[in-house]
């Protein structure tokens, strides 16, 4: 099944660099005809993702690992089949 050109990109940023990267990435996809929704990971409910959109998560790395807030968000995601996902770290 082809991926729909929709991305729901959740971001977590401490200094603002990850948000800037998510904005640039989103802009590039929009130029290619994608619909992109940027969502603050801290203010989002992981159980309410759009299963028809590509799930994106952007975050900084902390000591070669994922920040705990991102880890908790991912663990709370609903189990769905066929949802494409990307990560920007």
BALOBA-1460 file (C-alpha; in Angstrom, 3 decimals):
// residues 89
<rec num="1" residu="x" x="0.000" y="0.000" z="0.000"/>
<rec num="2" residu="x" x="1.523" y="3.366" z="-0.977"/>
<rec num="3" residu="x" x="2.189" y="5.873" z="1.791"/>
<rec num="4" residu="x" x="-0.130" y="8.881" z="1.797"/>
<rec num="5" residu="x" x="1.692" y="12.181" z="1.631"/>
<rec num="6" residu="x" x="0.723" y="13.204" z="5.158"/>
<rec num="7" residu="x" x="3.127" y="13.525" z="8.064"/>
<rec num="8" residu="x" x="2.225" y="14.150" z="11.684"/>
<rec num="9" residu="x" x="5.575" y="15.186" z="13.168"/>
<rec num="10" residu="x" x="5.870" y="15.285" z="16.954"/>
<rec num="11" residu="x" x="8.870" y="17.237" z="18.198"/>
<rec num="12" residu="x" x="10.678" y="17.600" z="21.500"/>
<rec num="13" residu="x" x="13.373" y="20.247" z="21.715"/>
<rec num="14" residu="x" x="15.402" y="21.540" z="24.618"/>
<rec num="15" residu="x" x="17.407" y="24.352" z="23.028"/>
<rec num="16" residu="x" x="15.265" y="24.833" z="19.932"/>
<rec num="17" residu="x" x="17.620" y="23.090" z="17.503"/>
<rec num="18" residu="x" x="15.393" y="20.044" z="17.083"/>
<rec num="19" residu="x" x="12.353" y="22.228" z="16.451"/>
<rec num="20" residu="x" x="14.308" y="24.121" z="13.793"/>
<rec num="21" residu="x" x="15.342" y="20.830" z="12.141"/>
<rec num="22" residu="x" x="11.699" y="19.650" z="12.206"/>
<rec num="23" residu="x" x="10.586" y="22.926" z="10.598"/>
<rec num="24" residu="x" x="13.186" y="22.676" z="7.834"/>
<rec num="25" residu="x" x="12.347" y="19.007" z="7.195"/>
<rec num="26" residu="x" x="8.628" y="19.843" z="7.123"/>
<rec num="27" residu="x" x="9.234" y="22.680" z="4.686"/>
<rec num="28" residu="x" x="11.080" y="20.376" z="2.319"/>
<rec num="29" residu="x" x="8.242" y="17.849" z="2.412"/>
<rec num="30" residu="x" x="5.654" y="20.572" z="1.814"/>
<rec num="31" residu="x" x="7.594" y="21.613" z="-1.301"/>
<rec num="32" residu="x" x="7.178" y="18.007" z="-2.479"/>
<rec num="33" residu="x" x="3.406" y="18.175" z="-1.989"/>
<rec num="34" residu="x" x="3.122" y="16.669" z="1.484"/>
<rec num="35" residu="x" x="0.712" y="17.831" z="4.168"/>
<rec num="36" residu="x" x="2.632" y="18.213" z="7.422"/>
<rec num="37" residu="x" x="1.331" y="18.853" z="10.916"/>
<rec num="38" residu="x" x="3.917" y="19.809" z="13.543"/>
<rec num="39" residu="x" x="2.916" y="18.869" z="17.090"/>
<rec num="40" residu="x" x="4.702" y="19.556" z="20.373"/>
<rec num="41" residu="x" x="5.354" y="16.138" z="21.876"/>
<rec num="42" residu="x" x="4.986" y="17.585" z="25.382"/>
<rec num="43" residu="x" x="1.462" y="18.848" z="24.645"/>
<rec num="44" residu="x" x="0.229" y="15.839" z="22.655"/>
<rec num="45" residu="x" x="-1.709" y="12.731" z="23.578"/>
<rec num="46" residu="x" x="0.078" y="9.738" z="22.012"/>
<rec num="47" residu="x" x="-3.172" y="7.766" z="21.887"/>
<rec num="48" residu="x" x="-4.621" y="10.275" z="19.409"/>
<rec num="49" residu="x" x="-2.221" y="9.865" z="16.499"/>
<rec num="50" residu="x" x="-3.572" y="9.827" z="12.958"/>
<rec num="51" residu="x" x="-2.993" y="6.239" z="11.758"/>
<rec num="52" residu="x" x="-3.454" y="7.379" z="8.145"/>
<rec num="53" residu="x" x="-0.485" y="9.776" z="8.349"/>
<rec num="54" residu="x" x="3.191" y="8.937" z="8.566"/>
<rec num="55" residu="x" x="4.174" y="9.190" z="12.233"/>
<rec num="56" residu="x" x="7.277" y="11.317" z="12.777"/>
<rec num="57" residu="x" x="9.160" y="11.946" z="16.000"/>
<rec num="58" residu="x" x="11.965" y="14.514" z="16.213"/>
<rec num="59" residu="x" x="14.154" y="14.703" z="19.310"/>
<rec num="60" residu="x" x="17.675" y="15.513" z="20.463"/>
<rec num="61" residu="x" x="19.918" y="12.718" z="21.628"/>
<rec num="62" residu="x" x="21.006" y="12.711" z="25.266"/>
<rec num="63" residu="x" x="24.250" y="10.818" z="25.865"/>
<rec num="64" residu="x" x="23.606" y="8.633" z="22.790"/>
<rec num="65" residu="x" x="20.101" y="7.807" z="24.009"/>
<rec num="66" residu="x" x="16.500" y="8.944" z="23.709"/>
<rec num="67" residu="x" x="15.183" y="11.504" z="26.244"/>
<rec num="68" residu="x" x="12.854" y="9.905" z="28.792"/>
<rec num="69" residu="x" x="9.889" y="12.042" z="27.676"/>
<rec num="70" residu="x" x="10.265" y="10.650" z="24.139"/>
<rec num="71" residu="x" x="10.636" y="7.092" z="25.434"/>
<rec num="72" residu="x" x="7.408" y="7.453" z="27.468"/>
<rec num="73" residu="x" x="5.566" y="8.947" z="24.480"/>
<rec num="74" residu="x" x="6.604" y="6.058" z="22.227"/>
<rec num="75" residu="x" x="5.629" y="3.449" z="24.826"/>
<rec num="76" residu="x" x="2.167" y="5.044" z="25.021"/>
<rec num="77" residu="x" x="1.501" y="4.917" z="21.278"/>
<rec num="78" residu="x" x="-1.381" y="2.664" z="20.255"/>
<rec num="79" residu="x" x="-0.573" y="-0.554" z="18.474"/>
<rec num="80" residu="x" x="-1.527" y="-0.197" z="14.796"/>
<rec num="81" residu="x" x="-0.658" y="-2.131" z="11.657"/>
<rec num="82" residu="x" x="0.686" y="-0.475" z="8.552"/>
<rec num="83" residu="x" x="1.462" y="3.015" z="9.899"/>
<rec num="84" residu="x" x="4.746" y="4.253" z="8.454"/>
<rec num="85" residu="x" x="7.090" y="6.064" z="10.843"/>
<rec num="86" residu="x" x="10.274" y="8.123" z="10.797"/>
<rec num="87" residu="x" x="12.538" y="9.538" z="13.482"/>
<rec num="88" residu="x" x="14.792" y="12.590" z="13.399"/>
<rec num="89" residu="x" x="17.368" y="12.372" z="16.144"/>
